[in-house]
Amino acid sequence: MGHQNAAVPKNWFVYMLRCADDTLYTGVSTDVARRVDEHNAGVPLGARYTHSRRPVVLVYQESAASRADAQRREIEIKAKDRAGKLALMARGK
């Protein structure tokens, strides 16, 4: 039968987490809920940055048309200072 999932396009998301030390972490995923669980589970599934800053809480997410678009947006968000990230969270997008 083959791989049926190969033809199904994935939805990509950019997300932001608030860590236990009140820092913000930004990443991309096709399954944000799973990814937050992985961050909270720790290494090797979660990012090295969040491993020592658990628990993390999802505070923002937005969809992207492709992985490349999600990664470009991730870079844009990471370039913002903390105030810019908080403003983005407050606007909801």
C-alpha positions as CSV (number, residue, x, y, z in Angstrom):
1,M,0.0,0.0,0.0
2,G,2.8,2.4,0.6
3,H,3.1,5.4,2.9
4,Q,-0.2,7.3,3.0
5,N,1.3,10.0,5.1
6,A,3.7,11.0,2.4
7,A,1.0,12.8,0.4
8,V,-0.5,14.6,3.4
9,P,0.9,18.1,3.9
10,K,2.1,18.9,7.4
11,N,1.0,22.1,9.1
12,W,3.9,23.9,10.7
13,F,3.8,26.1,13.7
14,V,6.1,28.6,15.5
15,Y,5.7,28.5,19.2
16,M,7.0,30.3,22.3
17,L,7.4,28.8,25.7
18,R,7.7,30.5,29.1
19,C,10.3,28.6,31.1
20,A,10.3,28.1,34.9
21,D,13.0,30.9,35.2
22,D,10.7,33.3,33.2
23,T,12.8,33.2,30.1
24,L,11.2,32.6,26.7
25,Y,12.1,29.9,24.2
26,T,11.0,29.9,20.6
27,G,10.8,26.8,18.3
28,V,9.0,25.2,15.4
29,S,7.0,22.0,15.2
30,T,4.2,20.2,13.4
31,D,2.7,19.1,16.7
32,V,3.0,21.8,19.3
33,A,1.3,19.9,22.2
34,R,3.6,16.9,21.6
35,R,6.6,19.2,21.4
36,V,5.7,20.9,24.7
37,D,5.4,17.5,26.3
38,E,8.9,16.6,25.0
39,H,10.4,19.8,26.4
40,N,8.9,19.0,29.8
41,A,10.1,15.4,29.6
42,G,13.7,16.6,29.2
43,V,16.7,15.5,27.1
44,P,17.0,13.8,24.6
45,L,13.6,14.8,23.3
46,G,13.5,18.4,24.6
47,A,15.8,21.2,23.7
48,R,19.0,21.5,25.7
49,Y,18.0,25.1,26.7
50,T,14.7,24.0,28.3
51,H,16.1,21.0,30.0
52,S,17.2,22.9,33.1
53,R,14.4,25.4,32.9
54,R,11.4,23.1,33.3
55,P,8.5,23.1,33.5
56,V,7.7,25.1,30.4
57,V,4.3,26.5,29.4
58,L,3.1,27.3,25.9
59,V,2.4,31.0,25.7
60,Y,2.1,31.7,22.0
61,Q,1.8,29.9,18.7
62,E,1.2,30.8,15.1
63,S,0.8,28.7,11.9
64,A,3.1,28.7,8.9
65,A,2.7,27.5,5.4
66,S,5.8,25.4,5.4
67,R,8.8,24.4,7.5
68,A,10.9,27.0,5.8
69,D,8.3,29.7,6.6
70,A,8.1,28.6,10.2
71,Q,11.9,28.7,10.5
72,R,12.1,32.2,9.0
73,R,9.4,33.4,11.4
74,E,11.3,31.7,14.3
75,I,14.4,33.7,13.4
76,E,12.3,36.9,13.3
77,I,10.9,36.2,16.7
78,K,14.2,35.3,18.2
79,A,15.7,38.6,17.0
80,K,13.1,40.5,19.0
81,D,14.0,41.7,22.5
82,R,12.0,40.5,25.4
83,A,9.5,43.5,25.2
84,G,8.9,42.7,21.6
85,K,8.2,39.0,22.3
86,L,5.8,40.0,25.2
87,A,4.0,42.4,22.8
88,L,3.7,39.7,20.3
89,M,2.2,37.4,22.9
90,A,-0.2,40.1,24.0
91,R,-1.5,40.7,20.5
92,G,-1.9,36.9,20.0
93,K,0.0,37.0,16.7
